[in-house]
């Protein structure tokens, strides 16, 4: 697994950084930063799914670029205050789906975008919206059959713009 | 490899008996939960050899007897109450710790004391609960252990300091060779950072499993009326004025007016370890 060069390790290797090794210091700080941003809601379903969904969305939107290095599993876990296994599961799923790839000893990176993934990604977002509609339907006491009918009706509606 | 391999560990207090066989995986945070008196503190003390116990424990693969010094340097513990006189000042304690642990990380110690605003010249008894917990954790971390045992590190600590404690634990976990076992009643902490959960009941292990697998293996169901068919599959049924709440292992549960969700650690705790309320 990728191990980032933490400040503590740095201090151990270079006991007197400020005088003799200040250049290394600057480099370390820059490699640690990440463009990724993730927000978690403990009440909103499995945490790994929330992470997966947000990373996917950021790959589609172009906020995360192909080849970009992501934080190691342990750094991800610490920064998000989640378990190591939860963080690993999110990365493992995204690697299995082809959104990320791992290089032994180097870390986890964003894969090249593919057209069919883009379509999948939009489908994924659509599903997410339909899921919230489904939850709302359940709250209103709309049965799954009625819900299906409503979706059907919407599909048959004439597009306002046409 | 396991951080701790506990085989047939037994403590006998006469009226209370603890008997545990358990593997605590390395590189992970394991949460120890159970009701008051379930044996959590006794288990931690027995692992630290502070309680007379039979059975055998491997610490990172090494047995205790014959390797006492090595094992005690590998493992650090924060007990629920300080195991040193509270009249002592941190400054004096630091000297003792340095004598006991040649690898004691003094630089980090001073850094953390300063970071958390802990005075080195005041007796520990003048510290607040949160300060004591942080101080205990700092002492343990600066021993540079591989295995960290914590007995309720977040109890009696305000939400901000709880975050600080959790952060220190997670920083420790950045090294994949490290292992944490902590007992807690604050199940929210477990929901977030635990990788494995161990449920202790009456001195025995009720279950030990990966947290997410455990939570996902159950469904929490709320219904207005409980049918006989449902009752057969229901675990820890609790009744209120408005209906029933219970856990079930059934994957497909649905029905009219039924709310089904994946339970949190707290909900599993209440329904598995609590008595049925009818």
Contacts between the chains, C-beta under 8 A, distances in Angstrom:
chain1	res1	chain2	res2	distance
A	1	B	176	6.2
A	3	B	176	7.8
A	6	B	174	6.6
A	8	B	108	7.7
A	11	B	107	8.0
A	42	B	188	7.7
A	42	B	191	6.3
A	42	B	192	7.2
A	42	B	264	8.0
A	45	B	262	7.4
A	46	B	212	7.1
A	46	B	216	7.6
A	46	B	262	7.1
A	48	B	212	7.4
A	74	B	173	6.4
A	74	B	174	4.9
A	74	B	176	6.6
A	75	B	174	6.9
A	77	B	170	6.6
A	77	B	173	7.1
A	77	B	193	7.6
A	78	B	167	7.6
A	78	B	170	4.1
A	78	B	171	6.3
A	78	B	173	7.0
A	78	B	174	6.1
A	81	B	163	7.9
A	81	B	166	6.2
A	81	B	167	7.6
A	81	B	170	6.7
A	81	B	192	5.1
A	81	B	193	6.2
A	82	B	192	5.8
A	82	B	193	6.5
A	83	B	28	7.7
A	83	B	29	6.2
A	83	B	192	7.3
A	83	B	193	5.4
A	83	B	194	5.7
A	83	B	195	4.3
A	83	B	211	6.4
A	83	B	212	7.9
A	84	B	27	6.8
A	84	B	28	6.0
A	84	B	29	7.1
A	84	B	173	6.4
A	84	B	195	5.5
A	85	B	28	6.7
A	85	B	195	4.3
A	85	B	196	7.9
A	85	B	210	6.3
A	85	B	211	7.3
A	85	B	212	6.7
A	86	B	195	7.7
A	86	B	212	6.4
A	89	B	212	7.0
